[in-house]
Amino acid sequence: MGQDGICELASKPAARLCGIVIFSLMAASACGRSLRVGAAEAGTSTSTAATTDTDIGMTTDSGVLTGTESSNRSDSGAGPDSGVRDTEVADQGGGVPDGGVAADGAGARTGTSVLTQISAGGMSTCGLRADGIATCWGDNSYGESSPASGTFIQISAGGIHACGLRADGTVACWGQNADGESTPPGGRFTQISAGGNFTCGLRTDGTATCWGNDEVGQSTAPAGTFIQISAGQEHVCGLVADGSVTCWGDSGWGESSPSAGTFTQISAGGVHTCGLRADGSATCWGDNSAGQATAPTGAFTQISAGWNHTCGLRADGNVTCWGDNADGESTPPAGRLTQISAGEAHTCGLRADGSAACWGYNGYEEATPPAGTFTQVSAGGNHTCGLRGDGSTTCWGANDRGQSTAPAGTFTQVSAGQFHTCGLRPDGSAVCWGDDREGQATPAAGAFTQVSAGQYHTCGLRADGGAACWGFNYAGASTPPAGTFTQTSAGGFHTCELQTDGSVVCQGDDRYGQVTPPAGTFTQVSAGYWHTCGLHADGSVTCWGANFSGEAVPPPGTFSRISAGWEHTCGLQADGSATCWGLNVFGEAIPPAGIFTQISAGSHHTCGLRTDGSVACWGNLVMPEP
């Protein structure tokens, strides 16, 4: 079955070693960046069947789908600052923006979503929509891309947390809270700025208040009043009404020792700080190891200091960046912007039409806001596929086996497996692409009404209710029993079918009891990697099989859909809100607020389809390209 299958056939500990630990190592390598940012804390899918989504182990199966499924802010290094004080660009949180322009190594991408503010943090980015709703994308390991509900007037993304300012002056924060950085004090504020692992805000009387880590005095604000504040990695700078600057916190590189003279805006980065003079010229101080404190000549209207780079916005809307450019963070795309925000190793800006443009490091897809609308979404191993209204399929994420290279033509359903994807054509024929080492991408002939892609096998439901499977047949997972079924769901190394009388039958690997369903009737079944869940007619959920991380212990409540992933499970409540339980290493079990019509749990990420057709994903994020 190939090297990739060795882990899956080994014992659970080995599976975790080959699966989760590898993911952890990948995260650690990216964490190397995060740790620099003040994020120094560490801290199968479902598709839909004829009536309910049928998730599939690592993949998403679905049946015949019906569509189910500014801050004053000069944020700071770890969470970019923006120049427009008061509404500078507030960094802000929320779901995943529907569109925007993202430029990364692959070039610029353009989307359709409209934002009024944008803020680039450590490994995530947040934006503020015109209606005040916060939307975030990128790493969500600590919930930093799952903003609080409600509306905001400013937002600020820090290292691995973010905060938003409400119209009534109160503050709400989300994400990492190891040092209390996401627990704002009571009272009213006029501006907020999220730093590495702390946050600062300006009160209505102009005094500064900070909360969170205070190891180097960064959360001990001096007396006096300010008109703007900017929190960096471990230092803070405030702009006084007379134009002078006062800084506090760490100053190992001189980042808290401002240059003489007056300024109109300031921005605290990793271990350097920059400010704009009245004539628009930029002056920077602190670490200059990458040239981030050597500002070019000319006038700017806004400045934003990131970790090891800085960007400035010219009067004509063009952007100039200087400093580190290892990930392209200092190479802005062509075109005019109205606001910029420099993060750790990526930068984002807003265009005049409200669309977002991002460039630089994109390991967590934080620089790729999703765009467009879909009628179905299916989360697989490290990729996701969605079905457009015109029947075309768009996939994003990992493509090392070709699993994200969908063929041309129209489909009526799509299901993403671990390393392959399958879809149904209008005539019912199945087409698969991606890894085919076990024959999982070589579908059986004939017409199907539903298809479900698992780890190394795929199953389909015929018009007469019979099931057919192809691919790896470990423990008989690809040998369905005779009978008539209404849904099939392929998981890790097992498959389950829903019979016409509502009972469930399963076949394949049963080392954890995942193919031994309880008695009773169900309306939907979803096979995860080592566990299975079923939905009862009354909306309750029952799960069986492995329960290493709580994935088989559903919360009480009434659900309309369920989807079992690797070691987590998600469901849609009767009101359309999403609830997840189980493993949460990458934030895959922390869904954003809002109403969804479909949900699909993959290996370490989850995606949901909103009522407007946009897609929101969380966890080890990979977002759709426009």
N, C-alpha and C positions, 0 to 999 in steps of 0.2 A: 504494500500500500504506500510505500515511499516514506521518506524520512519524516515528513510532516505528520504521518499517522502514528508514529511510534509513541508519542506522548499520550494520544487519545486511548491507545490500547493498554497503556501501562496502568499502574494503580493510580488512585486519586492523587496521592502526593506527587507522583511523577507528572501527572497531568498538570497539577498546579505549577510544578517546576517548569515544564515546557510551555505552559500557557501563561499563567498570571505572572510568574517571575520574569519571563521574557518581556512581558508588557511593562513590568515594573522597571526592568533595566532600561527599556526604551524611555520610560518616563524619567528615570533617574538621569539619563543622559540629557534630557531636556530640562530636568530639574536643575542640572548644573547651572543652567541659565537662571531658572527661577530662584535658586538659592542666592544668586548674585543680586537678585532684585529685591531682596528684603523679604522675599518669600522664603526666607531662610527657615521657614517652618515646613515640616513636611506634612506633615500631617496625615440567531436564532430567531428567530424573528417571528414576527407576526405579520401575517398578511391578512387577507380576509377571505373567508370562504363564502359560499353563496349567501349566507346571512351573517356570519360572524367572521372575524378575522381568524385565520388559522395560522398561528405562528408556527414557526418551525425551529427546531433546535437552535442552531446557531443562526438560523436564517429566518426568513420571513415567509410564511406561505400564505397564500391567500387564495381564496376561491374566486368565484365570479364577483368581483368587487362592485360595490355600488358607491364607491367613493368613500367607503368606510375607512374607514378610518379618516447749564452753561455758565457755565459756571463763571464766576468771577474768575473763574477758576484757573488758576494756573496750576494745573495738576502737576504731578511731578514725575521725575524720573521713573520710578517704579510705576507711577501712574501719571502719565503725561500732563503737562500743564498746558494751558492754553493762554493765549494772550488776551483775549478779550475779557477784561476783568468783568466781573459781575455776571457775565454770561459767557464768558470766555468759552470755552467749550466744555461744558461740563462733562466729566466722564460719567458714564452712566450705565446702568445695567438694564437688563431686560431679557427678552428671549433672543432669538437669533434674528438679526435683521433680515428683511425679505430681500433686500437687494443691495446694490452698491457696486462699487468698482474696487476690485482688489487686484493689486499688481504684485505678483511674486515672481519667483524664478521663471514661471511659465508665461509671464506677461500680464498685462492688465485685463481685468474682467469687468464688465459693466452690468449692473443690475438695476432694479427699479425702485427700491425702497427709499422713502424720504425720511431724513433725519434732520433735526435742528441742532444737535450737539453730538460730539463724538469724543471719546476718551480712550486712549490706548494704555493698557496696564502691563502687567508682567507678561503673561501668556494669554491674555484675553483682551477683548475690546468691548466697550459698551457705548451705546448710542441712545439718544433721546428722540422719540418720535414727535411728530407735530402735536399729537394728542396728549403728550406728556408721559406716555408709557415708556418704560425703560426696556431696552433690548440689548442683550450681550451675546457674544459668541467667542469661541476659543476654549481654552482649558476650563474645565468645570470640576476639577478634582475636589475642591473645597466648597463648591456651590457658588463660586465667584461669577459664574455666568448665568445664575438663576436669580434674577433680581426680585426684590420685594414687589408685591402687587401695589396697585395704586398709581398715581401720577406724581411727577417730579418737575421741578423747574431747573435743576442742575444735577449733574452726575459726575462722579470722579472714580476712576478705576485705579486701585493701588497694586501692590505686589500680587497678592492672591485674595484680595477682598475688594469690595467696591461700596460706595455710599451714594445716596441720593438725597437731595434737599427738596422738601415738599413746599407747596405754596404757603402753608401756614408757618414755615420756618423750622419745622421739626425735621429730624434726620433719620433715615432708615439705612442700615448697612447689611450686607450679606457676604458670605464667603468665610475664609479663615477667621477664627476668633480666639486663637490660642493665647493672645495677650490682651484681649478685650478690645481689639481694634474695630470690631464690628458691633460693639455695644456702646452706642452714643449716649451721652448724658442728656438729661431733659433740657428743656428750654428752647429758645428760638435762635436760628442762625441765618446769616445772609449769604454765606459762601462756605463750601467745604472743599478739602483736598486730602485725598487718601495717599499715604506714603507707603513705605515698605511693609511694616507690620504695626502701623499706628495711623491715626487720622487726626486732622486738625480742622477747626472751623472758626469762622468769625461770628461773634455775637452781634445782636442788633446795635449794641453800643460800641462796636468796633474792637472789643477786646478779643483775644485769641484763647481758645480752649482746645486742648489736645487730649486724646485718649489712646490707650494701647501700650505698646512697649516703650519703656523709658530708660533703657540701659545707658544711653549716652546723653540723656537729658532732652531728647527730641520731643517728649510729650510734656515738658515743663516750660510752658510759654511765659515769656517775660511780661512785665506790666506794660501798660501803654495801649494805644489803639492803632489799628491798621486799616487800610482800605483794600488790601489784597493779601492772600496768604498762599504759599506753595510748599507742599510737603514732598521731600525727596526720599532717598533710601533711608537715611538715618539722620537727616537734618531738615530744618524748616527755615524758610525766609519769609519775612513779612514786609510789605511796602507801607511806609508811613505816609500820611497825608502830605507832608512836605517833600516827598519824593525820595527820602532816604530809605535805606534798607537795613533791617535788623534780622540777624540769623541766630539760630540756636541748635544745639544737638552736636553731632559728630563734626569735627573739623580737621580730621587727620590729613586731608588733602587741601585744606584751606577753603573748603566749600561753604563754610559758615563765616568766612572773613570777606565780606563784600567790598567791592571797589568803591572808591570815594565818588562823590557826585550824586546826582539825582536820577531817578528812573521813573518810567511810566508803567512798566510791567516787569514781573520777575517770574522765573521758572526754575524750580529746584529739580535737578536730575539725580543720577546715581550718586556720584561724589563730586559733582560740579554744579554750578548755578549760573544762569544767564539772565541778563536784564536788558530792557530796551530803554534807550535815552529819549529825551523829548524830540530829538531830531531823527529818531528812528534807527539810529545806529545801535549795534549790539555789543555788549561787554560781558565777558564770562570770567569766572574765577573758579579755582579748585583743580581737580585732576585734569591733566591735559595729555595723558599718555597716548590717546588716540586722536588728538587734535580737536577734541570736542569742545575745548574752551578757547579755541582760536577762531573767533568769528570773522567771516569775510566782511569786506567793506560794503557800503551801501545801506539803504534804509529798509526797515522791515515794519510791518504793522502788527505782527504777532511773533512770539518766539516760544519754543517748547523744547525743554531739555529732557532727553531720554536717559538711558543708562550710560552708554559711552558715545552717544551721538547727540546732535542738536539740529533742529530744523527751524527755519524762519520763513514767514510768509511775506512776500513783497507786495507793494501797493497794487501791482498789476495782476495779482493772484497767483503768480508763479512761486514755486517753493525752492528754497536753497537749503541743503543740509550739509553738515560737516562732521567729521569724527569717524568713528568706527563704521565700516560698511561691509563687514564680513558676511552679512546676510542680506545685503541690498537695502538696509534700512535708511541709508543716506542717498539712495538713488530714486528720487520721486518720479512718478509718471508725468508725462506731458499734460498740459491742460491747466486751467485755472481753478484754484480752490478758495474757499471763503474762511476756512478754519483748519488748523493742524493740531495734531497731538502725537508726541513721540513717546513710545513705550520702551520696553526693555531692548528688544532687537527688531522691532517693527514700528512703523509709523502709519497713521491714518489721517485722512483729511476729508472735508466735506466739499462737494461741488456746489455750484450755484443752484442746481435743481434739487439739492438735498440728498443726492446719492453719495455713497461713501467710496473713498479710494484708499486702499491700504497697500503697503509695500514692505518688504523685509521678511523676517523669519516667519514661517508659516507651518511649523511642525504640528501645531494643534489646529491648523486651519483657522486660526484667529484672524487672519487677514483675508478670509474668503467668506463674506456674508452670502447667504443663499439668495437665490432670486427665482422668480417665476412661480407658477402654481402647478399643483399635481392633483391627481385623483386617487392615487394610491402610493404608499411608500413601504419599502421593505429593507430592514437593516440586517446585514449579514455579518461576516467576521470582522473585517476592517474596511468594509465598503458598504454603500447604501445605494439602492436604486429606486427611482420613482417613475410613475406612469403619468405622462402629461395628458391634458384634455384631448389632444389630437391623436392619442394613442401611441405616440413616440415614447421611448424610454430613455431616461437620463440617469447615469450612474456616476458616483463620485467616491473618492477615497482610494484605498489600495487598488493597484492595478497590475501587480507583479505577475499574475496568472492570466491577465486579460479579462478578469471578472467585471471590470468597470467599462469595458468597451462593448457597449450594446450594439447589436446589428441594426441596420436601417429597417424601416417598415413599422407597421402598427402592431400593438399588442393589446390584449384585454386584461392581462394580469401579469405581474412580475414577482419573482421570489428570489431573494438573495441568500445564497448559502455561505459556507465558510470561505471557499476560494472559487466559487462558481456561481452563476446566476442562470435562472431559467424563466422563460416567459411563454405565454400562450398567445398564438395568433388568432385573428377573428374566426378562422376556420377550425379552431380547436387544436391545431397541431402545436407541439411543444418545440421550442428552440432554446438551446442552452449555449453558454459561452464561459470561457475561463478554464480552470483546471479540469482536466479530463483523464487524469492518470488512473482513476478507478472506474472510468466509464460514466461518471456522474453527469457529464455534459453531453452524453450521447443518448438522447431520449428514445423511448419506445415509439414505434410507429402508431398512427391512429390519432383520433381526436380525444381531447380531454376537456373537462369543465373547470378543473382546478389543478394547480401544480404547487409543490412544496419542496424547496431545496434545503437539504440538511448539510451535515458535515462533509461526507464523501458519498452521499447517495441522494437520490431525488425520487419523489413519488408523485403520481398524478391520479386524478379521479376521472373515470370514464363517464360518458353520458348515461350509461345504464347503471351507474353506481359502483361498478367494479373498480378495483385499485390496481395500478401497475407501478412497479418501481425499477430503477436502474442504478448502477453504480456499485460501490463496495457493499458486500452482503455480510458484514460481520455479525455473527450470532443470528443471522436471518433477518436483519433489519430491512433488506430489500425483497423479502418474500412475504407479501401480504396474504392474509387468509382469504378464502373465498367468502363471498357475501356481498351485500349491498350496503354502500356507505354514503354519507352525506358530506364527509370532510376527511381529509388526510393531512397529517402533520409529520414531517420528517425532522428528527432531532439530531443529537450527536451521533449515536450509534444505535438508535432505535426509532421506531415509527409507531404512531398511534392513529387509529381510524375511529370515526364516530359512526355508529350504526344507525339505521333508520328508526330503531326503537329508543335511541338516545343513550344506549350503553356504549362503552368504549372498549376496544380491543387493541392491544399493542403487541409488537414483536421486536426482537433484537436484544441488545445487551440489557441485562436485568440485575447487574451487580449491586445496584442501590435500590432496586425495587421500582425503577422507572417504567417498567412495562407490566406492572401489576396494579392495574387501576382498582379503585374501590368500587363497591356496588353502587348502584344508583344511576340516574340519567343525567345527561349533560346536553347543552346546546352548542358548545364549542370545545375543542381540545387543542392544546398547544404543547408540543414536545420541545423541551429545552435541551441543554447538553447532557446533563445527568438527571434531570427531573422532568416532570410533566404536570401540567395544570389543566383543570377542566372547569367550565362555567356551567352552573346549574340554571334551571329555568327561573328560579327566584332571584338570580343575580349574585348568589354566593359563589365562592371559589373554593375548590378543593385541589390540593397538590399532593403529589406522591413522588418518591424517589429520593435522591440526595438532598440534604439540607445543610450543607457546609456553612452557608452564610445567611441562612434564614430565607432562602429563595422558595422553599416549599411551605412557608408559614404565612399565608395571605392574611392581610388585616381584615377586620370585619367591614361590612359595607355591601352595597349593591353595585355590581359591575355590569357593563354592557359588552365589554370585550376584554380579552386577556392575551398576553404574549410572553412566552417564556424564553429567556436568553441563556447566556452561559451559566452564570450563577446569580442571576437576578430575574425578577419577573415584574411586569408592569400590566396595569389594567386601566380601563376607562371607567370612571364612576358614572352613575346614572345621569349626573349633570354635565358630563363631558370632560370633567377635570381628570388629570392623570395621577395615578398613585403607583409607586414602585416599591419593591422590597427585595432584600437580599444583598449581594455584594455591591459595594459602592466605592471601589478603589479609584475610579476615574469620574465619579459623579454620575454614573449611569443610572442610579436609583434616585436622583434628585430632579424630578421634572419641573419645568418652568410653569408659571401660572398660565391660565387661559383654558379655552375650550377646544377639545380635539374631537375629530370624527373617526380617527384610526390611530393605532399605536403599534409599534414594532420594536421588539427588543433584540439586539444583536449580541455580539460577544461582550464588548465593554462599552457599548453606546446604545442609545435608544433614540428613535425618531417618532414624531407624531405629526399627523396632518391636521392643520387648523381648519376652521370652518370656511375661511377665505381661500383655501387651497394651498396656502404657504406651508412650508415644512419647518419644523423646529426639532433640533437634535441636541442631545446632551450626553455627557460622558466623554469618552475618548473621541472627541468630535472630528467628524469629517463632513464638511458641508457641501451642498450641491453647487455646481458652477452654473452660471446663467445659461 
